[in-house]
Amino acid sequence: MQQIAKGVWKLVLGEPEQMTPEHFRSFPIKTEAIDEVPISHSRAFTEEEIGWKKSRRGITVTLPMRTNEDIYGFGLQLQGFDQAGKRRYLKVNSDPVADTGEGHAPVPFYISTAGYGLFVDTFRYTTFLMGTNTELGQSSGMTAENEDHEEFSEAAIYALKRAEEERKVIIDIPSADGVTIYLFEGNIMEVVQRYNLFSGGGCVPPMWGLGMWYRMYGGSSETEAKQFAEQFRKEKLPMDVLGLEPGWHSHSYSCTYRWSKLFPNHDKMIQEMDENGYKLNLWEHVYVYPKAPFYEKLKDYSGDYEVWNGLVPDFATKEACELFEEHHREEFVKKGILGFKLDECDNSDFNPSNWAFPDSTEFPSGMDGEQMHLAIGTLYQNLIYRIFKGEDKRTYSQVRSSGALAAPLPFVLYSDLYDHKQFIRGMVNSGFSGLLWCPEVRDCVNGDDLLRRVQTVVFSAHALINSWRIPSPPWKQTDIEKNLAGEEMETAVYYTDQCRKLFELRMSLLPYLYSAFVEYANTGKPPIRALVMDYPQDENARMIDDEYLFGESMLVCPLTYEDGTKRSVYLPEGEWFDFFTKEQVSGGRTIEVEADYDRIPVYVKDGSLIPLAEPVQCVTKDTVFTMHAELFGDKAAEFSLYEDDFETFEYEKNQAKLLLKKKPESELAIIRTGEGPMRYQF
Ligand code: GAL
C-alpha cells in the first residue's frame, strides 16, 4: 500500500481499467488540509488481511468485518442507513423499488466504525456484501450453532439469523481485470473529511444559492415568469432563484437547448430579472434533439443508442464536452444565466418513460453503457462547472445523478420520489459521501403537510419549492388537481404567512450556513451530517437517521405530516437549548417533543454562538447583512464568519474571516483578519 497523504492509502490490485472516477478527477487532492485531520481511531486490520482474487467474472476484494461494526455511506441512500449486514448493489437508478443500494447517486465509498473508510475507484456496477456472507471453512469448527435441533418450533428452526461469527466485507467488481482501492483512516468524521479533501474539498456556493428557490410550472411563459417575480416581491416572500422548466426549450424531450416561442424576449427578461435580484436557472437534460444547434457535430462523439430520439453525448471525449460548453457559455452563461438543472442523467430501469440507454452501448471514448451510467452525472457537472469557472461566476445548480469524488461540485441532488421520511434520511446519508441533497417541496396532501416539508427544506442545503406540475404556488393551493383548475384554498393567506416566516428564517441563517460551506471546503466537514459523525462514541447515535446536524451547532429534528405533532428526539450527552425559545434541555437521552404544525424542533449545542441576519428578500451584489449573534449556554463561545464578494472565485484569494467572540454578560467582540469586501454590519 502506498501512502498518498496522512491516513490515505492507495492499493492497486491487478490491472485497473483506465476509465474510472480518479481518471476524470478535475480537482487536486487537498493534501495539506488532510494532514491537519487527526487520526483518533486506528484501522482494525493489517494490509495482509485484505484479500483479492481475479476470476472470469472480474475482481473480488475481501476485508475483515467484526460483528459489532456499523457501516455508513454508499452515496445517496434514501431507504437504508446503517449498511451493516446488507448487500449493496451500486447501480444508478432513478426509482429503486426497494432498499437495494441503487439510487440517483450510488458511490462506491463506505465508512466503517472500525476506523476506516474505503473507496473503490470504479464505474462498474459493484456489489458490496457488508457482512452477509462468509467464506468456505468459516463454520465447520463451530459447535453451538451447528447442533441438532432439540425443538422444532418456527422460532427454533429459524433461530440462526444474524451471523455471530467474524464476518467479511466482500466487494464484487464485474468486468474488470484489476482495481485501485483507497483506504482512509480515522473515526467516522475524520474518514469523511479525508475522503472529501481527497476529492478536492467541499464546494462553496454563491451566497444567493443558499437563498430561496422557486421552479416555475413546466409550460410557463416569459410573461408568467415576470409576473411571479413581481408577485413574490409584492408579497414579501424572499426569493433568490427562479427556475425555468422544460417549456423554455423549443423541444424538450430530447432537448434543443434553444428558447421556445414562450420566451420571445429572453435576453431582455434575463436582464430585468437580474435588476430585480433574481438569478435564473434552466432545466435541461443530456439527450440532444436533432434540431439542437450542435447535433450534427456531436454525432461522432455520441453513443450508438439514442434516448428520446436524441444523442447520448460521450462526455468522456473532449470534443463532446467542448460542443456543450461552447453553446452553453455563449448562449446562456455569458447572457446572465446562473445555473442549470441537469435532469435525467440517471438511469430508468423501473420507469416506463425510458431513458436507460443499454449497458452495452459503445461510446467513442471506449466506455461502455454500464460505465457511462455511473459516470455521466459527474462528467456533466464537471463540464457545466468549467464554464462558470471560466467566466469567474460561481453557480449553484441541480443534478439528478452524481457519484464519486463529487464534493467540490456545487450541485445538489433531487428526485421525483417524494416520501418525506426518505427525503430526511437522504440528507443524513448524503453527507457521508460528499453529496448535497434537496428535500424539495412540491404539491402536498394539505397545508400541514406543506408546512412540515417547508420546515425540512429551509434546514437543508437547498431551499427549493419545485412547482413544475402546479401553476400556482403550493401555499395558494396544495392539491394538484385544484391547483391546475385555478382554485385557491380558503386558508391561502394563512399558509402564505407561515411560509413567509419559514423563508425569512432561512434568510436569517444564510451567513451561518455559508460558514459551514467554507468549512466544508477547507476541512472536508459536511455542512449537513448524521449525528454519528459528531458523536462517534455514542452508541445511540449510530442508528439515528431522522435528525441531523445543520452546520456546527444546530440539531434539526423535522416532523413529517404522518408524525402528527409528536416525535421522539435523541439528544446526545450535554446540555442543549431550544433554538426558538432558548429553553434548556439535558441530553444523553431521548425526549418526547410536542410540535404543532407551525414549529420544527431545533436544538443548539451548549456553548454555541450563532450569527443571525436580518432577512433580506434576495442577495445581490450590494447586499450588506445586518447581523447579531446569539449565545446559547453560559460559557464563552466563538464563531467564524466569512466575508467575500459572495459570487465570484475571488474568495479563493481574498476572503476575510470575522472571528466573533462572546462571553455571557459582555459585548460581542469581532476580530477581522484577511481581505474581502465588507458584507456584514453588526
Ligand atoms: C423531471 C424532474 C422534475 C421536473 C420534470 C419536468 O424529470 O425530476 O423536477 O423538472 O422532469 O419535466
Residues whose N, C-alpha, C, O or C-beta is under 5 A from the ligand:
A	BS01	GAL	P246 D343 S415 D416 W468
